[in-house]
Amino acid sequence: RLSATIGVIFEDVSNPFFGSVHRGVEDVARGRGVLTLVGSSDEEPDRERELADAFMARGVDGLIVASAVRDNAYLLRERAAGLALAFVDRPPRFIDADAVVTDNLGGARAAVEHLIAAGHRRIGFLGDRPDVFTAAERLRGYREALASHDIAEDVDLVRHPRFRGVDAYETTAALLRGKNPPTALFTGQNLISMAAVRTIHAHGLQHEIALVGFDDIPMADVIQPGVTVIAQDPLALGRAAAELLFARIDGLDG
Protein backbone atom coordinates (compact mmCIF):
# COMPACT_ATOMS: atom_id res chain seq x y z
CA ARG A 1 0.00 0.00 0.00
CA LEU A 2 1.34 3.42 -0.96
CA SER A 3 1.14 5.77 2.02
CA ALA A 4 4.01 8.29 2.15
CA THR A 5 4.40 10.80 -0.69
CA ILE A 6 7.16 12.82 -2.31
CA GLY A 7 6.84 15.74 -4.70
CA VAL A 8 8.76 15.97 -7.97
CA ILE A 9 9.14 19.21 -9.95
CA PHE A 10 10.59 19.07 -13.45
CA GLU A 11 10.80 21.51 -16.32
CA ASP A 12 8.38 19.49 -18.46
CA VAL A 13 7.29 15.94 -17.71
CA SER A 14 6.28 15.47 -21.35
CA ASN A 15 9.93 15.83 -22.38
CA PRO A 16 11.23 12.26 -22.90
CA PHE A 17 14.35 13.11 -20.87
CA PHE A 18 12.42 14.14 -17.77
CA GLY A 19 9.93 11.35 -18.32
CA SER A 20 12.80 8.90 -17.91
CA VAL A 21 14.19 10.78 -14.89
CA HIS A 22 10.77 10.55 -13.30
CA ARG A 23 10.58 6.83 -14.02
CA GLY A 24 13.87 6.39 -12.18
CA VAL A 25 12.49 8.30 -9.19
CA GLU A 26 9.25 6.34 -9.31
CA ASP A 27 11.00 2.97 -9.42
CA VAL A 28 12.88 3.73 -6.20
CA ALA A 29 9.85 5.31 -4.52
CA ARG A 30 7.50 2.46 -5.33
CA GLY A 31 9.99 -0.02 -3.91
CA ARG A 32 9.59 1.81 -0.62
CA GLY A 33 5.81 2.09 -0.80
CA VAL A 34 5.95 5.81 -1.57
CA LEU A 35 3.71 7.66 -4.02
CA THR A 36 5.19 10.37 -6.29
CA LEU A 37 3.35 13.56 -7.18
CA VAL A 38 4.85 15.29 -10.22
CA GLY A 39 4.41 18.70 -11.83
CA SER A 40 5.94 20.77 -14.64
CA SER A 41 7.39 24.23 -13.97
CA ASP A 42 7.70 25.13 -17.67
CA GLU A 43 10.95 26.87 -16.64
CA GLU A 44 8.85 29.52 -14.86
CA PRO A 45 10.15 30.41 -11.38
CA ASP A 46 6.72 31.43 -10.08
CA ARG A 47 5.20 28.16 -11.22
CA GLU A 48 8.00 26.21 -9.53
CA ARG A 49 7.33 27.97 -6.24
CA GLU A 50 3.58 27.42 -6.60
CA LEU A 51 4.11 23.71 -7.18
CA ALA A 52 6.47 23.46 -4.21
CA ASP A 53 3.91 25.22 -1.99
CA ALA A 54 1.13 22.94 -3.25
CA PHE A 55 3.13 19.80 -2.59
CA MET A 56 4.20 20.94 0.86
CA ALA A 57 0.61 21.88 1.72
CA ARG A 58 -0.23 18.24 1.04
CA GLY A 59 2.40 17.13 3.52
CA VAL A 60 4.93 15.49 1.21
CA ASP A 61 7.82 13.77 2.94
CA GLY A 62 10.40 15.08 0.49
CA LEU A 63 10.90 17.07 -2.68
CA ILE A 64 13.00 16.42 -5.80
CA VAL A 65 13.52 19.48 -7.99
CA ALA A 66 15.02 20.25 -11.40
CA SER A 67 15.01 23.92 -10.57
CA ALA A 68 14.20 26.86 -12.83
CA VAL A 69 14.85 29.58 -10.25
CA ARG A 70 18.04 31.51 -9.59
CA ASP A 71 17.61 31.36 -5.82
CA ASN A 72 16.36 28.26 -4.01
CA ALA A 73 16.37 30.01 -0.65
CA TYR A 74 12.57 29.99 -0.82
CA LEU A 75 12.87 26.41 0.47
CA LEU A 76 15.01 27.28 3.51
CA ARG A 77 12.09 27.45 5.96
CA GLU A 78 10.72 24.08 4.90
CA ARG A 79 14.21 22.59 4.93
CA ALA A 80 14.69 23.84 8.50
CA ALA A 81 11.33 22.30 9.42
CA GLY A 82 12.59 18.91 8.27
CA LEU A 83 11.62 18.64 4.61
CA ALA A 84 14.02 16.33 2.76
CA LEU A 85 15.38 17.86 -0.46
CA ALA A 86 17.28 16.62 -3.49
CA PHE A 87 18.03 18.39 -6.76
CA VAL A 88 18.48 16.73 -10.13
CA ASP A 89 19.90 17.95 -13.46
CA ARG A 90 20.62 21.41 -12.01
CA PRO A 91 22.43 22.20 -8.73
CA PRO A 92 20.71 24.19 -5.96
CA ARG A 93 21.50 27.87 -5.44
CA PHE A 94 21.69 29.56 -2.05
CA ILE A 95 20.64 26.42 -0.19
CA ASP A 96 22.69 23.43 0.89
CA ALA A 97 21.14 20.26 -0.53
CA ASP A 98 22.06 17.05 -2.32
CA ALA A 99 22.19 17.14 -6.12
CA VAL A 100 22.76 14.75 -9.03
CA VAL A 101 24.16 16.66 -11.99
CA THR A 102 25.71 15.56 -15.28
CA ASP A 103 29.05 16.96 -16.49
CA ASN A 104 27.41 19.34 -18.94
CA LEU A 105 30.59 21.31 -19.55
CA GLY A 106 32.72 18.27 -20.31
CA GLY A 107 30.06 16.64 -22.46
CA ALA A 108 29.58 19.77 -24.57
CA ARG A 109 33.31 20.20 -24.97
CA ALA A 110 33.63 16.59 -26.14
CA ALA A 111 30.81 17.10 -28.65
CA VAL A 112 32.45 20.13 -30.24
CA GLU A 113 35.89 18.50 -30.13
CA HIS A 114 34.38 15.64 -32.14
CA LEU A 115 33.21 18.08 -34.83
CA ILE A 116 36.54 19.91 -34.87
CA ALA A 117 38.38 16.60 -35.27
CA ALA A 118 36.22 15.95 -38.33
CA GLY A 119 37.54 19.16 -39.87
CA HIS A 120 34.77 21.62 -39.04
CA ARG A 121 35.57 25.21 -38.12
CA ARG A 122 32.21 26.92 -38.57
CA ILE A 123 30.16 25.19 -35.90
CA GLY A 124 26.77 26.56 -34.94
CA PHE A 125 25.35 26.37 -31.43
CA LEU A 126 21.63 25.93 -30.79
CA GLY A 127 20.87 25.92 -27.09
CA ASP A 128 18.31 26.47 -24.41
CA ARG A 129 17.88 29.79 -22.62
CA PRO A 130 21.29 30.90 -21.32
CA ASP A 131 19.89 31.50 -17.82
CA VAL A 132 19.21 27.75 -17.49
CA PHE A 133 22.16 26.11 -15.73
CA THR A 134 22.52 23.18 -18.13
CA ALA A 135 22.33 25.49 -21.16
CA ALA A 136 24.93 27.86 -19.75
CA GLU A 137 27.34 25.01 -19.03
CA ARG A 138 26.89 23.52 -22.49
CA LEU A 139 27.49 26.90 -24.12
CA ARG A 140 30.63 27.26 -22.01
CA GLY A 141 31.82 23.85 -23.19
CA TYR A 142 31.21 24.88 -26.80
CA ARG A 143 33.24 28.04 -26.31
CA GLU A 144 36.07 26.28 -24.50
CA ALA A 145 36.41 23.72 -27.29
CA LEU A 146 36.61 26.45 -29.94
CA ALA A 147 39.12 28.44 -27.91
CA SER A 148 41.34 25.40 -27.33
CA HIS A 149 41.73 25.11 -31.11
CA ASP A 150 42.17 28.85 -31.69
CA ILE A 151 38.82 29.07 -33.48
CA ALA A 152 37.26 32.50 -33.00
CA GLU A 153 33.64 32.39 -31.88
CA ASP A 154 31.21 33.86 -34.40
CA VAL A 155 28.29 35.28 -32.42
CA ASP A 156 26.08 34.91 -35.51
CA LEU A 157 26.38 31.14 -35.13
CA VAL A 158 25.07 31.09 -31.54
CA ARG A 159 21.29 30.89 -31.26
CA HIS A 160 18.82 30.32 -28.43
CA PRO A 161 15.40 29.20 -29.72
CA ARG A 162 12.74 30.59 -27.42
CA PHE A 163 10.40 27.63 -27.47
CA ARG A 164 12.76 24.76 -28.28
CA GLY A 165 10.96 22.45 -30.71
CA VAL A 166 8.55 25.14 -31.93
CA ASP A 167 11.11 27.84 -32.63
CA ALA A 168 14.15 25.63 -33.15
CA TYR A 169 13.03 24.61 -36.64
CA GLU A 170 12.87 28.22 -37.88
CA THR A 171 15.98 29.20 -35.92
CA THR A 172 17.93 26.38 -37.55
CA ALA A 173 16.57 27.26 -40.99
CA ALA A 174 17.59 30.91 -40.53
CA LEU A 175 21.07 29.83 -39.48
CA LEU A 176 21.46 27.62 -42.55
CA ARG A 177 20.22 30.43 -44.83
CA GLY A 178 22.85 32.87 -43.57
CA LYS A 179 25.51 34.42 -45.79
CA ASN A 180 28.22 32.25 -44.25
CA PRO A 181 26.36 29.26 -42.76
CA PRO A 182 27.89 26.67 -40.45
CA THR A 183 29.11 23.32 -41.72
CA ALA A 184 28.17 21.65 -38.45
CA LEU A 185 25.80 22.13 -35.53
CA PHE A 186 26.04 21.40 -31.83
CA THR A 187 22.53 21.24 -30.41
CA GLY A 188 22.39 21.59 -26.65
CA GLN A 189 19.02 20.01 -25.79
CA ASN A 190 17.03 17.01 -27.02
CA LEU A 191 13.94 18.85 -28.29
CA ILE A 192 16.16 21.36 -30.09
CA SER A 193 18.14 18.49 -31.61
CA MET A 194 14.97 16.87 -32.94
CA ALA A 195 13.85 20.13 -34.55
CA ALA A 196 17.29 20.74 -36.04
CA VAL A 197 17.38 17.25 -37.55
CA ARG A 198 13.97 17.84 -39.13
CA THR A 199 15.17 21.16 -40.55
CA ILE A 200 18.34 19.70 -42.02
CA HIS A 201 16.41 16.86 -43.68
CA ALA A 202 13.68 19.21 -44.95
CA HIS A 203 16.35 21.27 -46.69
CA GLY A 204 18.09 18.20 -48.10
CA LEU A 205 21.30 18.98 -46.20
CA GLN A 206 21.63 15.81 -44.14
CA HIS A 207 24.78 14.77 -46.01
CA GLU A 208 26.32 18.25 -45.83
CA ILE A 209 25.65 19.50 -42.30
CA ALA A 210 27.12 17.50 -39.42
CA LEU A 211 25.28 17.47 -36.11
CA VAL A 212 26.08 16.39 -32.57
CA GLY A 213 23.37 16.75 -29.95
CA PHE A 214 23.37 16.74 -26.16
CA ASP A 215 20.89 14.13 -24.83
CA ASP A 216 19.70 11.12 -26.73
CA ILE A 217 16.80 11.53 -29.12
CA PRO A 218 14.30 8.91 -30.33
CA MET A 219 15.61 6.78 -33.21
CA ALA A 220 18.92 8.67 -33.37
CA ASP A 221 20.57 5.47 -34.59
CA VAL A 222 18.15 4.78 -37.45
CA ILE A 223 18.01 8.27 -38.95
CA GLN A 224 20.11 8.39 -42.11
CA PRO A 225 22.80 9.41 -41.58
CA GLY A 226 22.79 8.50 -37.89
CA VAL A 227 22.84 11.31 -35.33
CA THR A 228 25.75 11.48 -32.89
CA VAL A 229 24.69 12.38 -29.35
CA ILE A 230 26.17 12.94 -25.92
CA ALA A 231 23.82 10.55 -24.12
CA GLN A 232 23.01 10.94 -20.46
CA ASP A 233 21.37 8.18 -18.42
CA PRO A 234 18.19 9.91 -17.19
CA LEU A 235 16.86 6.76 -15.52
CA ALA A 236 20.03 6.55 -13.43
CA LEU A 237 19.84 10.28 -12.63
CA GLY A 238 16.32 9.80 -11.28
CA ARG A 239 17.24 6.75 -9.27
CA ALA A 240 20.28 8.45 -7.76
CA ALA A 241 18.27 11.54 -6.79
CA ALA A 242 15.59 9.37 -5.19
CA GLU A 243 18.15 7.34 -3.25
CA LEU A 244 19.69 10.57 -1.91
CA LEU A 245 16.28 11.90 -0.95
CA PHE A 246 15.28 8.73 0.90
CA ALA A 247 18.63 8.67 2.69
CA ARG A 248 17.74 12.13 4.04
CA ILE A 249 14.23 11.01 4.93
CA ASP A 250 15.77 8.09 6.81
CA GLY A 251 17.82 10.52 8.88
CA LEU A 252 21.17 10.84 7.12
CA ASP A 253 23.04 13.88 8.42
CA GLY A 254 25.90 15.85 6.90
C-alpha positions, 0 to 999 in steps of 0.5 A: 500500500502506498502511504508516504508521498514525495513531490517531484518538480521538473521543467516538463514531464512530457519531455522524454528526458524528464519522463525517464528521470521521473521513471527512475524516481518512481522505481525507487519510490515504489519499492519503498511504498511511496507515491510520487506527485509530479508537476511541470514548472515550464521553466517559470520560477513562479510556477515552480514555487507554486508547485512546491507550496502545493506539494508541501501543503499536502504534507509530502515527505520530500521534494525532488527538484530540477530547478528553474529559479536563480535562488532556491532560498525559498525552500530554507524554511521548509528545509529547516522544518525537516523537509528532505530535499534533493536536486536533479539535473541542475544544482541548488542555489543559495541552499545546501542540498544534495544534487545529481548533476551531469558533467554538462561542460565536459560533455559539450566540450567533447561534442564540439571537439568531435566536430573539430576533429572531423575538420569543421571550423564553422560550428553553430550552437543551438541551445536552451535559454542561457539562464538555465544552468545546463544550457549555460554550461553547455554553451561554455563547453562549446566556447572552450572547445573552440578556444582550445583550437584557436577558433574564433567564436562567431556570435552569428552562429550562436542561437537560443530558440525561445520555445525549443521544438517550436522555434528551433526549426525556424531558428535552424533554418535561418542559421542555414540560410545565412551568408556564411552558414555553419558546416556543423551544428552542436545542439544543446538540448534534445527537443532542439536536436529533434527540430534541427534534424527535421530542418536539415532533412527538410532542406536536403542537407543531411549529407552536408551539415554534421550534427552532434546533440546533447541528450539522446533523441528517439531513433537517433541510430536509425536516422540516415545518416545516424545522429551522434549524441552525448547521451546521459542516463536519465533513468540513473539520474532519477534513481540516484536523486531518489536514493539521496532523498530517501537517505535524508528522509531516513535521517542521514546527516551531513 
